[in-house]
Amino acid sequence: MKKTISFIGTGKMAAALISCIYKKKLAKEIIASDHKEENLRKIKSKFNVKTTTDNKEAARNSDIVFICVKPQDIELVLNEIKDEIKNQLIVSIAAGIKISRIESILGKKRIMRVMPNINCLVGEMAAGFSAGKYATKEDIKEVERLLNSAGTAYFVKEELLDAVTAVGGGSAPAFFAYFIEAIAKEGMKNGLPKQISYGLAAKAALGTGKFILEKKIMPEELIKVVASKKGTTVAGLKILEKYKVNKIIEKTIQAAIKRSKELGK
């Protein structure tokens, strides 16, 4: 049975999730709530959903409530709606905010925590999600169904969500985009038109990920297949190894994980 889903906070991530759920007709009704009317106008211009500036109204009239506000604003929002939460399922996408912290405000409620990413706009989201102790198996299946409409969702222990944020969740698209940008710029320096260079780099990244997933091989196996002796790939790999790019990536991921944990304190 389709359910009424509300989104409290309608920033980029909420809008992306709304887009997927709306287009695939997975909800009975969608309610978008935000104190910023400009955000609501943008949502309304794209989708035939109900909008309101009243968070209490959105929570009261929903079966599932997605909390899509910034981590520093979540306590304010939870305190605002807590009297309206009866038997609704609460789904938070606030980075670093633990389920126990949400429970400390809402009490013994059905709560789930999700780390999505912006790639859901193109149906290629990688997300991790966890369930609180009062969430049911049906809740887990429902959230998984909604998330999988936008890509792939992995059910993990909550303590792993900080790593999910950095490796595949909210932060990861920016890290991969950084590499695509750097590679494409070098192509342009060597004569490739901008559109072609960016297209090549982005498509190579997309195809590589698809190849690894569909062929079910490890990245190191793909590297061995591509890197023929004394070829161009080996020449490039030697530079990556010389400058210990793997160590830079390690520090990048660890910094993102550390920050995610800090947000939860």
N, C-alpha and C positions, 0 to 999 in steps of 0.2 A: 504493500500500500504506500502510495506516495505521501510525503509529509510536507508540512509548511516549514520552510527554513528561513531564518532571519540572519542577517549579517549586521552586526553592530560595528561600525567603522567600515568605510567604503573606499579605502585607499587602493593602490595598484593591485595588491595581492587579493584583496576581497573582490575587486572588480573582475580579476582573472578567474577566480573560482565561480563567481556568479555567472560569468560568460559560459563556462563549461556546463554547469548544472542547468542553466536556462536553455542552451542550445540542444542539449540532449534530453530535455524534458523530464528531468529526474525528480522534480519537486512538484507538489500540489500547488504551492504558491511560494514566491520568494518575496521577502520583506527586507528592504535595505534601509538601515538607520544610520544617520550621521548628523552631528551638530552643524556641519558645514553644508549649507544648502547647495553650494557650487558642486560639491561631489555628488550630491543626489541628482542634480540636473544632468550631470554627465551620464550617470547610470540610467536615468529615465530616458535619455535620448537614444540609448542603445537597446534597452530591453524593456519589455512590458511587465515591469514589476512594481509592487507597491513601495512607496518611499515615505519616510517619516523622520522628523527630527527628535522624536520621542523614543529613547532607548527602552523605556519601560513598556511602552505599547508594543514594540517589536518583540521583546522577550515574552510578554504575556500571551501573545497570539501565535506563538510558534511551537513546533514540536522539537526542532533542533535549533540551537542558537550558536552561531559562529561568532566568537569574540575576535575581532580583527583590528584591534587598536595597538598602539605602540606599548612596549613593555612598561614604560614609565606611567602610562595612563590606565593600566588595567585595573588597579585597585579602586580607582575612582569609579570606573564603569561597573565593576562588580558590586560595589556598595550601592550604586544607583539602582541596579536591577534585582538585587538579591531577594527582595520581598515578592517579586513577580515569578521567581523560579520555584516551581512545584515539582513537576515530573519531566521537565524538559531535559534533553540531552545537551550538555554544554561542550562545545568544541573550541579550544583556544589555539590560535596560531601565533601568539605572542612569544617571541624568541626568549628562551631562557627562563620563562616563568613556569615553575613546577606545579604539578597538579595539587600537591599538598598545600601550596600557597593559595590556590584557588579555593580549595576545600576549607581553608581557614576562614574564608569570608562567606562562602555559600553554604557550608555545612556538608552533610552526607548526601551529596548529589551525584548524578551520573555525569562524569567529566572525562573528556578525552583531550589529548594534546597532539597537535599536528605541526610538522615542519614542512611546509610546501615550498615550491619555488615558482618564479614568474614564468617558467617554461610551460605552465599549464595553458597559457594563451595559445600555444601551438600544439597542444595535446601531447607534450613530451615532458611533463612534470615528473621529477623524482622526489618522492616525499617519504618521510618516516612518521609513524604515529604510534601513540601509546594510550593505554586505558587506565583510568583510575579504578580503585577497588570496588566502586559501586556501579561501574559500567557493566552492561550485560554482553553476552556473546552476540546478541542481536545488534547491539549498539556498534560493536566492532565490525560486524559484517556491513552495516549500513554506512558507516564512515568509509570503510574500504571501498565500497561500491561507488560512493560519491567521488572519492579521490582517484580511483582508477578510471573514471570518466575523463580525467585530465592527464593521464599518464600512467605511472606505476607507483604504487604505495607499498611500503614495507612496514609490517607491524614489528616493533622492537620494544625492548625494555626502556623505560623512561630515561634511565641514566645514559643511554646511548644517543639521545636526541641532540645533545650538544655536538657530537661527532657528525650526526646526520646533517646538521646545519652547515657545517664546513665542507663536508665531502660531497653531498648531493642536494642538500636543502637550499635554504634561502640565499646563502653566500656563494655557493658553487658556480652558478651561471656567470657571476662577475669574474671569477678566477679564470674560467675557460675563455670568456670574452677577452680578457687581458692578453692571453696567448694568441688568440685569433687576430687581435689588433696588431700585436707585434709582428706576427708572421706576414700579415697583409701589407703592412708598411714597408717591409723589406722587399716584397714583390713589387710595390710601386717604385721603390728606389731603383729597381732593376728594369724599369720600363713598362711594367704591366699597368694598364688602365685601372683606376681605383675600383670600379664596379667589378671587374674581372678578378682582381687580386683578392678583394674581400669575399667574393663568391667562391673562389677556389679554396681559401683558408677555412671558411665556414663549412663548406660542403665536405672538406676533408675531415673536419672535426666530427660532423654529423655521421659521415660514413664509417669512420673509425669506431665510434661508439656502437653503431648498428652492427658492424661486423663482429665486434667482440661479443655482443649480446646474442646475436642470432647463431653464430658459429660456436658459441659457448667455449671460447678459448680465453686464456689469460693474456693480458697486454704483452708480456714478455715473449709469448709465442708468436704474436703478430709481428713484433719487432724482428725476431729471427727470420720470419718469412720474407719481410721486406728488405732487410739489411744484407744485401749480397756483398761478398768480399770486394774490397777496394772500390765500392760504389759510392754514390752520392749520399745515401742514407748513413753509411758508416762514417763518412767524413763529418756529417752534421752531428751524429751521436757522440763523436769524440769531443766535440766542443761542449756539449751538454755535460759530459762526464768531467771534463777538465775544469769547468767552472762550478761543478757540483750543484747543478740546478735542482737535483732531487732534495738537497739540503735546504734550498730556498723554499721549495714547495712545502717541505716538512714544517719549516718555521711559519709559513703562511697559514697552513691548516691549523697548527697548534695555537696561533694567535687568535684565529676565529673561534676555536673551541673555548679558549680561555675567556674571551669576551662574552660568549654565550653563557658560560657559567657565572660570570660576574653579574650579568643582567638578572639572573635568578636569585641573587642574594638580597 
